[in-house]
Amino acid sequence: MIIVLKPGHEDDDLHRIVRRLEDLGFRAHISKGEHRTIVGAIGDERILREVPLESMPGVESVLPILKPYKLVSREFKPDDTIIRVNGQEIGGHKIQVFAGPCAVESREVLEEIAEALLPSGVHFLRGGAFKPRTSPYAFQGWGEKGLKFLDAVRERTGMLVVTELMDPRDTVLVCRYADIIQIGTRNMQNFRLLTEVGNIEKPVILKRGMSATIKEFLMSAEYILAQGNERVILCERGIRTFETETRNTLDISAVPLLKLLTHLPVIVDPSHAVGRADLVPAVAKAAVAAGADGLLIEVHVRPEEAFSDGPQSMRPQAFARMIEECRRVAEAVGRTL
């Protein structure tokens, strides 16, 4: 249920509504837009059917949210959410690029990659210190040592760190080093983990599960917002289909659809979608044209030596060319990159 307040309502009106909802056992989520303030009542809506909230001072209307995902829906918040991280905006006019190796291998290699990314205007360095792998014998990441490498490169370059959290027990550790937490595709429905990151103040990139529907994807985001963390970034990274020529099948239609259904920023990971470096530029340009708020790209100075995902990792020179091409596409659709 959402309670729409009248324009020019008093602050006391809002406080009374929130207290009333809490007295009834609801959690109140406040969304202040440019023209309207909306209060989301999270709980058993049947209780509110007998409560005349419309008669309270400052209330314009009381409406049900029909979709199962409440807080992430456009019904709850019509305006786009813009997430600010150390002076950078995600979800605004500028399309952000998150780039770096799949796995953090060493401080020296990470520094080399970061230095190669800087001329292209990349502000976010991505790299996995903990790596979920299909095989238990594959490289699983350096853990805290890898996080320290990321921290050192951030100090040297000023780039912001994006890294994956796999286990709720590592939340405090990863948050100590990361500017943005990533939840990988295999953990999209790890509800214990989603609840954990819902209680932190860090922005969260939530990747779509490899076989997840849009509804399931948004319900997972709802878990995070329901705990109080509204700084969620949705990431389309391809889904598993019958096609085997690419690693996954990028659902490009998910980008405009998610932008219609939700107020959250939407980014695209072309690298995992196609699994081939030579296809990444075309898919990245398609994502920008479709309305993506950001691109998550794997880049490595020597892909043939990469500990993981070498075939889909772009070399810095090819990455720089792709960024210039994406900038022209961004300009064509009224954005900047």
VOGU-3710 file (C-alpha; in Angstrom, 3 decimals, decimal comma):
1> miivlkpghe> 0,000/0,000/0,000  1,249/3,534/-0,764  0,065/6,731/0,858  0,403/9,781/-1,385  0,750/13,056/0,494  -0,650/16,375/-0,677  1,735/18,935/-2,161  2,874/21,312/0,563  2,026/18,955/3,418  3,426/19,695/6,867
11> dddlhrivrr> 6,297/17,658/8,314  4,091/16,858/11,289  1,578/15,245/8,890  4,274/12,884/7,624  5,442/12,029/11,138  1,887/11,235/12,251  1,353/8,905/9,302  4,614/7,065/9,968  3,781/6,668/13,669  0,303/5,386/12,804
21> ledlgfrahi> 1,703/2,773/10,441  4,296/1,636/12,955  1,609/1,351/15,648  -0,259/-0,983/13,294  2,845/-3,162/12,856  3,927/-1,808/9,452  7,307/-0,604/8,282  7,122/2,809/6,657  9,374/3,626/3,690  9,433/7,277/2,656
31> skgehrtivg> 10,094/8,329/-0,931  10,430/12,078/-1,543  10,151/12,928/-5,219  10,274/16,248/-7,029  6,525/16,817/-6,753  5,198/14,239/-4,309  6,064/12,456/-1,091  4,989/8,812/-0,931  4,944/6,571/2,105  5,101/2,830/1,462
41> aigderilre> 3,365/0,677/4,081  5,101/-2,708/4,191  3,068/-5,381/5,940  -0,276/-7,169/5,768  -2,405/-4,861/3,603  -5,622/-6,446/4,889  -5,181/-4,549/8,155  -5,226/-1,185/6,371  -8,550/-1,876/4,696  -10,264/-1,076/7,982
51> vplesmpgve> -8,124/1,989/8,784  -9,304/5,354/7,354  -5,859/6,675/6,442  -7,425/8,949/3,801  -8,868/11,084/6,571  -5,501/11,861/8,144  -4,143/15,393/7,646  -1,886/15,744/4,613  -3,054/12,567/2,857  -4,134/12,909/-0,758
61> svlpilkpyk> -4,822/9,251/-1,575  -4,156/5,662/-0,496  -3,438/3,185/-3,274  -2,569/-0,510/-3,416  0,660/-1,604/-5,107  -0,471/-4,391/-7,392  2,942/-5,870/-8,184  4,518/-8,350/-5,743  7,682/-6,231/-5,603  6,693/-3,076/-3,749
71> lvsrefkpdd> 9,679/-0,895/-2,928  11,481/-1,368/-6,246  8,398/-0,542/-8,320  7,674/2,669/-10,218  4,365/2,785/-8,361  6,225/3,351/-5,103  8,783/5,769/-6,552  8,036/7,351/-9,948  11,381/9,208/-10,122  14,640/7,483/-11,066
81> tiirvngqei> 16,936/6,582/-8,192  20,367/8,153/-8,566  23,094/6,531/-6,467  25,987/8,769/-5,468  29,360/7,269/-4,583  32,255/9,588/-3,732  31,186/12,243/-6,206  30,141/9,824/-8,966  26,491/9,261/-9,957  24,944/6,010/-11,138
91> gghkiqvfag> 21,520/6,268/-12,746  21,768/9,877/-13,878  22,582/11,455/-17,235  26,084/9,972/-17,338  26,603/6,308/-18,203  29,219/4,825/-15,871  31,781/2,162/-16,751  32,931/-0,482/-14,263  36,012/-2,230/-15,612  38,848/-4,502/-14,544
101> pcavesrevl> 39,886/-8,139/-14,330  37,554/-10,980/-13,433  39,830/-11,961/-10,550  42,424/-9,997/-8,601  45,673/-11,811/-9,394  48,431/-9,618/-7,989  48,943/-6,006/-7,018  51,290/-5,449/-9,953  48,862/-6,771/-12,584  45,956/-4,910/-10,986
111> eeiaeallps> 47,916/-1,648/-11,034  48,843/-2,199/-14,677  45,192/-2,736/-15,610  43,993/0,260/-13,590  46,580/2,568/-15,159  45,451/1,417/-18,607  41,803/2,185/-17,764  42,318/5,725/-16,473  42,765/7,435/-19,889  39,285/6,207/-20,886
121> gvhflrggaf> 37,722/7,998/-17,921  36,853/4,881/-15,918  36,046/5,705/-12,281  35,162/2,216/-11,026  37,663/-0,640/-10,796  36,068/-4,082/-10,601  37,897/-7,194/-9,495  37,044/-10,346/-7,566  38,905/-11,131/-4,345  36,466/-13,991/-3,692
131> kprtspyafq> 35,574/-15,935/-6,847  32,632/-18,347/-7,195  33,732/-21,000/-9,697  31,937/-23,947/-11,269  34,878/-26,221/-10,502  36,070/-26,555/-6,884  39,613/-26,935/-8,267  39,648/-23,595/-10,125  41,193/-20,433/-8,665  38,872/-19,151/-5,919
141> gwgekglkfl> 40,485/-15,759/-5,307  42,975/-14,398/-2,755  40,395/-13,315/-0,174  41,556/-10,519/2,115  44,914/-10,321/0,362  43,071/-9,519/-2,854  40,994/-6,886/-1,063  44,211/-5,251/0,152  45,502/-5,164/-3,436  42,298/-3,370/-4,491
151> davrertgml> 42,664/-0,923/-1,615  46,266/-0,153/-2,558  45,361/0,492/-6,195  42,478/2,743/-5,120  44,938/4,783/-3,040  47,249/5,127/-6,021  44,687/5,853/-8,753  41,628/7,278/-6,979  39,408/4,686/-8,652  36,484/3,318/-6,639
161> vvtelmdprd> 36,416/-0,401/-5,845  33,691/-2,861/-6,882  34,096/-6,417/-5,602  31,933/-9,458/-4,951  30,545/-10,650/-1,630  29,755/-14,376/-1,520  29,297/-15,218/2,153  27,381/-13,286/4,850  30,243/-14,052/7,230  32,566/-11,897/5,078
171> tvlvcryadi> 30,289/-8,831/5,006  32,241/-6,732/7,508  35,549/-7,637/5,866  34,455/-6,858/2,305  32,694/-3,625/3,346  35,945/-2,444/4,914  37,558/-2,324/1,461  34,760/-2,012/-1,130  32,968/1,121/-2,329  30,301/-1,011/-4,051
181> iqigtrnmqn> 29,346/-4,585/-3,181  28,543/-7,014/-5,998  26,164/-9,951/-5,584  26,885/-12,479/-8,323  24,445/-14,407/-10,470  24,789/-17,597/-8,407  23,775/-15,700/-5,275  20,840/-13,745/-6,680  18,458/-15,897/-4,643  20,706/-16,374/-1,632
191> frlltevgni> 18,148/-14,647/0,574  20,309/-14,773/3,693  23,005/-12,873/1,827  20,495/-10,409/0,347  19,120/-9,698/3,808  22,656/-9,091/5,052  23,512/-6,514/2,389  20,115/-4,929/2,982  21,438/-3,875/6,379  24,586/-2,139/5,147
201> ekpvilkrgm> 25,048/1,366/3,752  27,123/0,380/0,714  25,599/0,412/-2,784  24,928/-3,083/-4,147  25,188/-4,348/-7,727  22,729/-7,237/-7,974  23,323/-9,520/-10,958  20,429/-11,354/-12,563  20,472/-15,111/-12,014  21,381/-17,184/-15,038
211> satikeflms> 17,862/-18,658/-15,230  15,900/-15,971/-13,399  12,777/-14,279/-14,690  12,417/-10,506/-14,455  9,929/-10,960/-11,617  12,336/-13,188/-9,668  15,122/-10,672/-10,287  13,065/-7,796/-8,899  11,866/-9,843/-5,934  15,514/-10,412/-5,017
221> aeyilaqgne> 16,111/-6,665/-5,157  13,044/-6,259/-2,943  14,765/-8,335/-0,244  17,566/-5,753/-0,087  15,322/-2,685/-0,102  12,974/-4,208/2,474  15,852/-4,173/4,979  16,486/-0,472/4,388  19,254/-0,358/1,767  17,775/1,500/-1,214
231> rvilcergir> 21,095/1,822/-3,089  20,642/-1,152/-5,423  21,913/-1,358/-9,016  20,380/-4,047/-11,240  22,743/-5,850/-13,633  21,599/-7,782/-16,701  24,376/-10,278/-17,549  22,734/-12,730/-19,915  20,583/-15,748/-19,203  21,024/-19,430/-19,993
241> tfetetrntl> 19,223/-20,569/-23,144  19,585/-23,364/-25,714  22,190/-21,288/-27,630  25,790/-22,460/-27,205  27,755/-20,139/-29,512  27,876/-17,512/-26,782  28,395/-18,064/-23,062  24,894/-16,769/-22,299  22,139/-14,960/-24,179  21,933/-11,252/-23,394
251> disavpllkl> 18,328/-10,242/-22,737  18,634/-6,735/-24,184  14,879/-6,219/-23,814  15,353/-6,508/-20,051  16,998/-3,073/-20,002  14,027/-0,961/-21,184  11,604/-3,282/-19,396  13,387/-2,880/-16,056  13,509/0,884/-16,587  9,720/0,838/-16,972
261> lthlpvivdp> 9,036/-1,431/-14,005  11,516/-0,031/-11,489  13,180/3,209/-10,435  16,540/1,515/-9,802  19,587/2,022/-12,063  20,160/-0,732/-14,639  23,581/-1,721/-15,951  24,710/-4,432/-18,382  27,598/-6,903/-18,245  28,422/-7,702/-21,911
271> shavgradlv> 31,494/-9,762/-20,957  29,599/-12,535/-19,167  26,731/-12,295/-21,607  28,765/-13,301/-24,657  31,941/-14,841/-23,215  33,980/-13,590/-26,205  36,027/-10,400/-26,226  35,415/-9,807/-29,932  31,644/-9,585/-29,384  31,727/-7,317/-26,350
281> pavakaavaa> 31,882/-3,962/-28,245  28,752/-4,624/-30,304  26,787/-5,785/-27,276  28,014/-2,850/-25,184  26,824/-0,378/-27,816  23,452/-2,128/-27,940  23,170/-1,815/-24,150  23,870/1,916/-24,284  21,288/2,368/-27,056  18,734/0,390/-25,022
291> gadgllievh> 19,054/2,779/-22,072  21,574/1,130/-19,731  22,961/3,336/-16,968  26,316/1,585/-16,973  28,566/-1,106/-18,426  30,462/-3,791/-16,498  33,440/-4,837/-18,635  36,238/-7,329/-18,024  39,643/-5,979/-19,049  43,074/-7,568/-18,721
301> vrpeeafsdg> 46,506/-6,524/-19,982  47,341/-10,128/-20,905  44,121/-12,139/-21,263  46,046/-15,264/-22,233  47,549/-15,267/-18,725  44,357/-14,403/-16,825  43,496/-16,654/-13,888  39,839/-16,673/-14,986  37,658/-15,534/-17,912  40,550/-14,727/-20,236
311> pqsmrpqafa> 38,592/-15,335/-23,477  36,043/-12,645/-22,627  38,525/-10,094/-21,254  39,305/-7,137/-23,512  42,799/-5,783/-23,998  43,158/-2,114/-22,975  43,618/-0,858/-26,552  40,438/-2,562/-27,762  38,614/-1,376/-24,646  39,615/2,241/-25,318
321> rmieecrrva> 38,310/2,011/-28,906  35,046/0,524/-27,670  34,546/3,333/-25,143  34,909/5,938/-27,880  32,329/4,110/-29,991  29,978/3,849/-27,013  30,358/7,586/-26,379  28,993/8,316/-29,840  26,029/6,017/-29,221  25,429/7,686/-25,857
331> eavgrtl> 25,374/11,112/-27,486  22,869/9,854/-30,063  20,428/8,846/-27,315  20,945/12,019/-25,264  23,384/10,662/-22,647  27,067/11,084/-21,860  29,704/8,440/-21,160
//
